[in-house]
């Protein structure tokens, strides 16, 4: 059996019988975990092992563990600062900021790999233009060059820990006020302004970025469809102009930002036609069931190769606490989370 394009979620801290059956569906290829699926590191390790054992090749297991307000697993995991704190450190001392980015990327990924999670959807490489509350301190910086440099360091830290990075939210969610969870944001900037925000993607792709998550944001200068459903953005700009060869995740297709483009099956077909490899559908089991009933996507050997490269490797949890790098990285995280916020630009942005 091959991995299908649909990413599903789960109800609780252990697999239910109906969920085991769902995970065997040929259109399913991955699972995303949320805070409701977490009780302890030991429990989530068992859950990840059960998901991996459900079929061969094993399903991918993912989570959002950026740090700050987006950290699904907390008890027994290091409290991670928001990425903006790394940007503030960089603004004060470039070398220290880059070192912090790499160490915190490693720490986040190492702790997840120790419980069997393959992927964290990080880093967020949106350029913060000071208007998006849903991005806000999830962004590393307000300058594209700084985001690019810090994003590469963070990605390399994740790679050190055996985890593939996912740059998000392509091509950028930082210049729109609307939240794509509840509305369809429209970025009306001209192409030169939009293109400038692609600098982080250019840098990370040049350094081997394995995967990208595409935003439900419309850029009328390029396409009337959101980037997540747009062939112009994914096949044209991302794969064509930027030369990206990795896996492409749509953002959650159950979000309001995609809802105007048909039912769940129609959205999924648009995303696949645009060039997406993975279609997350979260917090809507009826939509998942409808999509699995309607979708007949044939396995694509290139997509399967991209997804195979996203499976995590090492380390084991027993050896993590004794690892000097873990101890050092935890100290970096604590230093940043305990540091008072700095006002560096007059508007609170680093």
C-alpha positions in Angstrom: 0.0 0.0 0.0 1.2 3.5 -0.8 0.7 6.8 1.1 -2.3 8.7 -0.1 -2.7 12.5 -0.1 -5.1 13.0 2.7 -3.9 14.1 6.2 -6.4 13.3 9.0 -6.7 14.0 12.7 -7.7 11.9 15.7 -10.3 12.4 18.5 -8.2 11.6 21.6 -5.2 10.1 23.2 -5.5 6.7 21.7 -6.6 5.2 18.4 -10.3 4.3 18.3 -11.4 1.2 16.3 -13.0 3.4 13.6 -9.8 5.5 13.3 -7.7 2.4 12.8 -9.9 1.5 9.9 -9.7 5.1 8.5 -5.9 5.0 8.7 -5.9 2.0 6.4 -7.8 3.8 3.6 -5.6 4.1 0.5 -6.2 7.8 0.2 -4.8 8.5 3.7 -1.1 9.1 4.1 -0.5 11.1 7.2 -1.9 12.1 10.6 -1.7 15.5 12.4 -1.9 15.6 16.2 -3.3 18.4 18.4 -3.2 19.2 22.1 -6.3 17.0 22.6 -4.1 14.0 21.5 -1.5 14.7 24.2 -1.4 13.6 27.8 2.3 12.8 28.4 5.4 12.1 26.4 5.0 8.3 27.1 1.4 8.4 25.9 2.1 10.3 22.7 5.0 8.0 22.0 2.6 5.0 22.2 0.1 6.8 20.0 2.7 7.6 17.3 3.9 4.0 17.4 0.3 2.8 16.9 -0.2 5.1 14.0 3.1 4.0 12.4 2.1 0.3 12.9 -1.3 0.8 11.2 0.1 0.1 7.7 3.2 -0.2 5.5 4.9 2.0 4.6 4.2 3.8 7.8 2.0 6.9 7.9 3.6 10.2 8.6 2.9 11.7 12.0 2.9 15.5 12.3 2.2 18.3 14.8 2.4 22.1 15.1 5.2 22.7 17.6 6.5 26.1 16.7 6.8 27.4 20.2 5.1 30.3 22.0 1.3 30.1 21.5 1.6 27.3 18.9 3.0 24.4 20.9 0.6 21.4 21.1 2.8 19.3 23.4 3.7 20.9 26.7 4.0 18.8 29.9 7.3 16.9 29.7 8.5 19.0 26.8 10.6 22.1 26.9 8.7 25.4 26.9 9.7 26.9 23.6 9.8 30.7 23.0 7.9 32.2 20.1 10.1 32.5 17.0 10.0 36.3 17.4 12.2 36.0 20.5 14.9 34.5 18.3 14.5 37.5 16.0 15.0 39.8 18.9 18.1 38.0 19.9 19.4 38.3 16.3 18.6 42.0 16.3 20.8 42.5 19.4 23.6 40.1 18.3 23.5 38.4 14.9 25.8 35.5 15.8 23.9 34.8 19.0 20.6 34.9 17.2 21.7 32.5 14.5 23.1 30.1 17.1 19.8 30.3 19.0 17.8 29.6 15.9 19.8 26.5 15.1 19.7 25.2 18.7 16.0 25.8 19.2 15.3 24.1 15.8 17.3 21.2 17.0 15.6 21.1 20.4 12.1 21.2 19.1 12.8 18.5 16.6 14.8 16.3 18.9 12.1 16.2 21.6 9.5 15.3 19.0 11.6 12.7 17.3 12.2 11.1 20.7 8.5 10.3 20.9 8.2 9.2 17.3 6.7 12.3 15.6 8.0 12.7 12.1 7.2 16.3 11.3 6.6 19.7 13.0 5.2 22.3 10.6 8.0 24.7 11.2 9.6 27.2 10.8 7.1 29.9 10.1 9.0 32.1 7.6 6.3 34.7 7.0 7.7 38.2 6.9 5.9 40.2 9.6 4.5 43.5 8.2 2.8 44.4 11.5 -0.7 43.8 10.4 -1.4 40.0 10.9 -2.4 39.1 14.5 -2.6 35.4 13.6 1.1 35.5 12.6 2.4 38.2 14.9 5.2 36.7 17.2 5.1 33.5 15.2 7.3 35.4 12.6 11.0 35.5 13.1 11.4 39.1 12.0 10.0 42.0 9.9 12.9 42.0 7.5 12.9 39.3 4.7 16.7 39.0 4.7 16.7 38.4 8.5 13.9 35.8 8.2 15.8 34.0 5.4 19.0 33.8 7.5 17.3 32.7 10.7 15.1 30.3 8.8 18.0 28.5 7.3 19.7 28.2 10.7 16.5 26.8 12.3 16.0 24.3 9.4 19.6 23.1 9.8 19.0 22.5 13.5 15.9 20.4 12.7 18.0 18.5 10.1 20.6 17.8 12.8 17.9 16.2 14.9 16.6 14.0 12.0 13.5 16.0 11.1 12.5 17.6 7.8 11.6 21.3 8.0 8.4 22.7 6.5 8.5 26.4 5.5 5.2 28.1 5.9 2.9 29.9 4.9 3.9 30.2 1.3 4.1 32.7 -0.3 3.4 34.7 2.9 0.7 35.4 5.4 2.3 38.4 7.1 0.9 41.3 5.1 -2.9 40.6 5.5 -5.0 41.3 8.6 -7.6 38.6 8.1 -7.1 35.1 9.6 -7.5 32.3 7.1 -8.9 30.1 9.8 -12.1 32.2 9.7 -11.9 34.3 6.5 -10.3 34.5 3.1 -7.4 37.0 3.3 -6.6 39.0 0.2 -3.1 40.5 -0.3 -3.5 43.3 -2.8 0.1 44.3 -3.1 1.8 44.6 -6.5 4.1 41.8 -7.6 7.4 43.5 -6.8 6.3 43.8 -3.1 5.1 40.2 -3.0 8.2 38.9 -4.7 10.4 40.5 -2.1 8.7 38.4 0.6 9.9 35.2 -1.3 13.5 35.8 -0.2 13.2 33.3 2.7 11.9 30.6 0.4 14.7 31.2 -2.1 17.3 30.8 0.7 15.8 27.8 2.3 15.2 26.0 -1.0 18.8 26.7 -2.0 19.7 24.9 1.3 17.5 21.8 0.7 14.1 22.7 2.2 12.2 19.4 2.2 8.6 20.7 2.4 6.4 23.8 2.2 2.9 24.6 3.5 0.9 26.8 1.2 -1.4 29.5 2.6 -5.1 30.2 1.9 -4.4 33.7 0.9 -5.4 35.3 -2.4 -2.9 37.5 -4.3 -4.9 39.1 -7.2 -1.7 40.2 -8.8 -1.0 36.5 -9.5 -4.3 34.5 -9.3 -7.9 34.9 -8.1 -7.6 31.6 -6.3 -5.8 31.3 -3.0 -2.2 30.2 -3.3 -3.1 26.8 -1.8 -5.4 26.0 -4.8 -3.4 27.9 -7.4 -1.5 26.2 -10.2 0.1 29.6 -10.9 1.6 29.8 -7.4 2.5 26.1 -6.8 3.4 24.8 -10.3 4.4 28.2 -11.6 6.2 30.2 -8.9 7.1 27.6 -6.3 8.2 24.7 -8.5 9.0 26.7 -11.7 10.6 30.0 -10.7 12.0 28.9 -7.3 12.9 25.4 -8.4 11.4 23.7 -5.3 11.5 19.9 -5.5 10.1 18.9 -2.1 6.7 18.1 -0.8 3.8 20.6 -0.8 1.2 20.7 1.9 -2.0 22.6 1.5 -3.0 24.4 4.6 -6.0 22.8 6.3 -8.7 22.5 3.7 -11.5 22.7 6.3 -10.5 26.3 7.1 -12.7 29.2 6.0 -10.0 30.5 3.7 -10.7 27.5 1.4 -14.4 27.1 2.0 -15.5 29.4 -0.8 -14.1 27.1 -3.4 -16.6 24.2 -3.3 -17.2 21.3 -1.0 -14.3 19.4 0.5 -13.9 17.1 -2.5 -13.8 20.1 -4.9 -11.2 21.9 -2.8 -9.1 18.7 -2.6 -9.2 18.3 -6.4 -8.3 21.9 -6.9 -5.3 21.6 -4.5 -4.1 18.4 -6.2 -4.4 19.9 -9.7 -2.5 23.0 -8.4 0.4 20.7 -7.3 -0.2 19.9 -3.7 1.0 16.6 -2.4 -0.7 16.5 1.0 -4.3 17.6 1.8 -4.9 18.2 5.6 -8.5 18.1 6.7 -8.7 18.9 10.4 -11.5 19.0 13.1 -14.2 17.9 10.7 -14.6 14.1 10.6 -17.6 14.3 8.4 -15.6 16.2 5.8 -12.8 13.5 6.0 -15.4 10.8 5.5 -16.9 12.6 2.5 -13.4 13.2 1.0 -12.3 9.6 1.4 -15.6 8.5 -0.3 -15.2 10.9 -3.2 -11.4 11.0 -3.9 -9.8 8.6 -6.3 -6.3 10.1 -6.6 -3.9 7.7 -8.3 -0.5 7.2 -6.6 2.2 9.5 -8.1 5.7 8.0 -7.9 7.2 11.5 -7.5 4.9 12.4 -4.7 5.6 9.1 -3.0 9.3 9.8 -3.2 8.8 13.3 -1.7 6.8 11.9 1.2 9.2 9.1 1.9 11.9 11.7 2.5 9.8 13.2 5.3 10.0 10.2 7.7 12.0 11.2 10.7 15.1 9.5 12.1 16.6 9.3 15.7 17.0 10.2 18.5 15.7 8.0 21.3 14.1 9.5 24.4 16.3 7.5 26.8 19.4 9.2 25.6 18.1 12.7 25.1 18.4 14.1 28.7 22.0 12.9 28.8 22.9 14.6 25.6 25.0 17.8 26.3 23.4 19.5 23.3 19.9 19.0 24.8 21.0 20.5 28.1 22.6 23.4 26.3 19.6 24.0 24.0 17.2 23.9 27.0 19.3 26.6 28.6 18.9 28.7 25.4 15.1 28.2 25.4 14.9 29.2 29.1 17.0 32.3 28.6 14.7 33.5 25.8 11.4 32.7 27.5 12.6 34.4 30.7 13.9 37.5 28.9 11.7 40.6 28.9 10.3 41.6 25.5 12.5 44.2 23.7 11.0 47.1 21.7 13.5 47.5 18.9 11.6 49.1 16.0 9.3 51.4 17.8 6.3 49.2 16.9 7.3 46.1 18.9 8.8 44.2 15.9 12.4 42.9 16.0 
